[in-house]
């Protein structure tokens, strides 16, 4: 660097060069490990660190070796930092993709007490312990140590960075986008594709994970159409931006290819700001649906595996061009280049052009075309050379170069390395394809792509700019044409001269190398020696190699390491590289914040709630709510002076049994079943008969699954010859409706029946208790009479209430008391709750919740979800007599299977403790008195229990082997969880009003 | 008969309170209102009666019954496609009971009719940024090239089933949501719209279609 150019730069940015694509009118300040650093808009954190002369940015995962910036992109394995502070602290942020912003705070990871002096770097001395398979070999014995000793130890030592431990204060969201042609990547191929597709009028989305469009054109000093590459790129972007059919999406990483032309992408909307502006998300997860896609994601340069290749200052050759050309930063003052291919020489050319001193250009090849060295005339060129060692405590000071003539040490503070390029094939493999080996470029290229995807440019192994532009334009045109648009062909723009010849060099090894770690996977600290060890120990399949050594298992998913690793394995096993193969590529292509996947759905909005018609009123009554499926239901309505829910529930039950109470039962699934064949349809769904049900009556029904197991129950009313109104349990509403759709569409399409959900149409309240008739009489309009004789048990009527409001009245009882269910259009539900309170006040009315509902149904021996548990038959539940023998129905045949008819099956009974003071526990098992307390002697299980305010002791429902034949016998309740063991008496499950007199008065 | 009075209420009384929400904006990017004055009913063709039903609907309501996901109008009444052989019929300024009864009478023997006036909450969404806000949950292409006035679709938004149709080209959309889910739906909607600035109008400011 000349003295004059250095003077032009900020003194605190000693490595800043003139020029570049940064905005010098916008200086920015940031902090790294508490130290101020300067930069400009357009910098990344990595380029700013380098500009400020900071080469040591982190410690490695296992050996705590000093590490610096190695790449300039998302493949970065080394420069991982904790970004931001407090609740926004984000570990493992790649400095190379982190846009610099004013006030950015970052700190290094995996070091203690400081980055320069890190105690755990002593791990390097223990390296023999940390080789491949270390965990498997070391933490084997004794087994009891695993949970208490080994795992905590490993967890403390392992991992990079620290999570904030606080709730993420930012908001994330999800969004959908649709287009004719999706272009992934905005390098030369992507831009050419986008322009051709957009000019056809197709709707185009162009996704670029960088904040700037242009890909390698921003980093390489190339000429297109007589102008610098980045200028050409800007001209294309300007054109695209002016078109209404194009959406440009910078900062957007397409991370996965899914079925039906769906692509997953994350847009880092506000990651480049200290905090998102109000109401703006931090990141947005996109599902992009595209008729066609062009994948132009480019290629990733390969490191060379040589001893000491991880020393800060050793960097990818292409990354060095990015820093010099795009960010106007030189990574060193005297730079060496180590390459095995023509493309690496571009870095020498760039450094020459920018006046940076070149220590030497070392090419592993003996024969080189003249044009390569001509571009960096005056620099020392070493043909047939290899870098065999590096030195420098916290950053590179010198390299050792070995040729046939011998070894030589060359002073250099930075080393560019290029081992060739790997097309980024990841997205092409998301539908299961494997890439194929291309000998010409010594890399895997896509063999095929997911449906609708075309791969273009470097991602497809086209390593020359001219080829990228041609292939990109063709792919964009073909994609638009496939989507139905007319494409006008245009000739590709001319570019400057180029070449990309390569002679592979996977691992610098042999007699001339004196040891020293040669890293393959920098982020997981996997060395060439680890791969050799895996080969020796038989872990030769690439999938075994990966898991044994952890190669490619870090957050970078092996973007820089996988191909080198398997190529070294291929050499060791004598197999070819294609025969060795690659591991599996899976989404996501790059790490994604969990918050982005959750989007809106976190905290209280984790999932939607269904609210009952009386929800607002119940809130005013201080109801306690419980989640029942998607619904929020009132569990109980505590009143002042009540010690707890138990007391509240007892009071609610007593109110119903002695006066009147009401409960919102709108959550029951309600289905209108219409049509001439509605009755036949219901006959086939339920075990009992509905076609004979008279109009104006309701009937309880049970339906089975196809396999003969009880599925659901509920009441169905007949409102007209061709209109039924059926109800399901709250929990099964959706499943029953699906089941009905299946039965009608697939099994019996010949039936003329129509049905639709009416759950939300009706607010329905159970009004129960001896005073319920008196309460409801105040509502019912003439001419309906609800006197017992006129409107008996199981009666149903369509009527009006309160002077003309439409309503339905059903005389149904779940509580066992005189009871009704009243339904009104839901808009009147809130008002009905208030009116019931008013009308029932003189009788002492009170609302009751699901808890009291449960107590009363247990007192009456009614089965519910606890008993309808997917294992019980109708007969098990005491409902076998309902099964009609006169007709066929779903589940009839299978219900006669021997196993389901076994006389020893557990069947429904009631239970009460021999000592009335003892409580019963749901989930407890039942064993014969005196039997050993083992599973072999298990005879049943308690399914539901409640303290009965009517009987003043605990009652329970149970499924007990041969239960109905054992009434009066004593069995043992066994509950190891709650340490409860006492004698219980088997009894009828109906504890209250066994004759059912109360509900018929 | 008694002095008890039942006053109707909305599922959104506490969720959609008129006012301005989210980012400050001269013109709100998104406008939201509940459309309450709409009687609704499910109309389901009896087996094999679809063409006779179409003829009857044409005769009685002067509406070409849509056989694809479209909405068709005849005066204040709309028929909105809701699946093969199914429609949601909507009528402005009609009592739900009358509408259900009239439909049942007019279509007797040809279709089954069930009132949905209370089963669905209709949320009307408009404003210059409506499409951008809706893209945060509606998994459908609402671009004018793909979805225009009188197009309809049934889909899932924020885990909630919705039936939506486009009312006009400005664009305005109606979202029919199961009433019990309306609160959660509007929480999502307000969240999605906040960055554009939202105005919530009182129910039924607009009575056009």
Interface residues (C-beta under 8 A of the other chain):
Chain A: X173 X174 X175 X176 X177 X178 X203 X278 X279 X280 X281 X287 X289 X600 X601 X605 X607 X608 X609 X610 X611 X612 X616 X631 X666 X672 X674 X675 X676 X722 X723 X750 X751 X752 X753 X754 X755 X756 X757 X758 X759 X760 X761 X762 X763 X778 X779 X781 X782 X801 X802 X803 X805 X806 X824 X825 X826 X827 X828 X829 X830 X831 X832 X835 X838 X839
Chain B: X1 X2 X4 X5 X6 X7 X8 X9 X10 X11 X13 X14 X22 X23 X42 X44 X45 X46 X47 X48 X86 X96 X97 X111 X112 X113 X114 X115 X116 X117 X118 X119 X120 X135 X136 X137 X138 X139 X140 X141 X143 X145 X146 X158 X159 X160 X178 X179 X180 X181 X183 X184 X185 X187 X188 X191 X192 X194 X195
